[in-house]
Amino acid sequence: DARVTQTPRHKVTEMGQEVTMRCQPILGHNTVFWYRQTMMQGLELLAYFRNRAPLDDSGMPKDRFSAEMPDATLATLKIQPSEPRDSAVYFCASGTGQSSYNEQFFGPGTRLTVL
Amino acid sequence: AQSVTQLDSHVSVSEGTPVLLRCNYSSSYSPSLFWYVQHPNKGLQLLLKYTSAATLVKGINGFEAEFKKSETSFHLTKPSAHMSDAAEYFCVVSPSGGYNKLIFGAGTRLAVHP
C-alpha cells in the first residue's frame, strides 16, 4: 500500500529556530506539492515540483521558507527563522503529474507549533 | 481563472438521513473535479473524481457526485449518513495543463448526530 510519508508528525519549537520538514513521495510520482493548513486561511499551496524542479513557489514567504528536492525520494521544507505565525499543519502530496485527471495523494501532515 | 465555491461551511445531519454538500465551480474549460475528505487530525483522502467519462461519479464509502455543466455544479451526496462520515470535505478543481495542481474550496464541515 503506497503512501506519502512525512516526518516529523509533530514539532514544537521556539521562535527563531530552524525547522525542517521531510516528505517521501510515492515511488514513481514525479510531482510533489507542499501545503499549509490553518483555521484562518484553510489549505494554501506553498510550492510544487515536477521531476525535482521547482515549478511554482509563489505561495511561500521567500525570506524564511525554502523547499528542495535533493533526490526523487525526498522533499524538504525549511523555515529559518521560524515565527509563531508559522504554526500550522504542513502537508506534502505527490502525483504523477501527467494530466489534470490525476489526483494528488496526501501525507499525514506535520503539525508545527512555534512558541 | 478556475475556482470552486463550497456553498455551506457547516452541514449537520442525523445518522441515517441523506447528505448533500454543495459545490459550484468556475472554469473556462471542461474541468477535472474532485472531492477530498479530511477526518480529524488526518491527511486528505480522495473520495471521488470527475474526468468527463460520466456525469454521475461514484466514490468510496457510498458517496457520489453529479457533474452538471449547465449549473456549473458538482454536489456531493450520500443516501444515508453514518457517524464515521463526520469530517471536513473539500471540493477541488484541477486546471488542464496545470501539472495536476489543485485548487481547493474552503471546505464544508459535516457533523452527524445520533
Interface residues (C-beta under 8 A of the other chain):
Chain A: V4 T31 F33 G42 L43 L45 Y48 R50 L55 D56 F91 A93 G95 T96 G97 Q98 S99 S100 Y101 N102 E103 Q104 F105 F106 G107 P108 G109
Chain B: P31 S32 F34 Y36 K42 G43 L44 Q45 L46 K49 T51 F90 S94 P95 S96 G97 G98 Y99 N100 K101 L102 F104 A106 G107
